[in-house]
Amino acid sequence: MGKRERRSFTDEFKRQMVQLYENGKTRADILREYDLSASAFDRWVKQSRTTGSFKEKDNRTEEQNEPFSYCN
């Protein structure tokens, strides 16, 4: 099985997939029907539930948002 080519999805598409799931469609059906990876789908559901945003910057922890500094 080869590596899957990276695809981009709009926030609207992600929102629609999460909505299908929340309305009772099974995870397996969504993954199969839309040819999605489980990890991507699970991340969308988590992001939707925690911040309501699919933007990476909105889903970082406070620690991840702190500027990086070198210790000499």
Secondary structure as UniProt FT lines:
FT   HELIX           11..22
FT   TURN            23..24
FT   HELIX           27..34
FT   HELIX           38..50
FT   HELIX           56..59
FT   HELIX           62..65
//
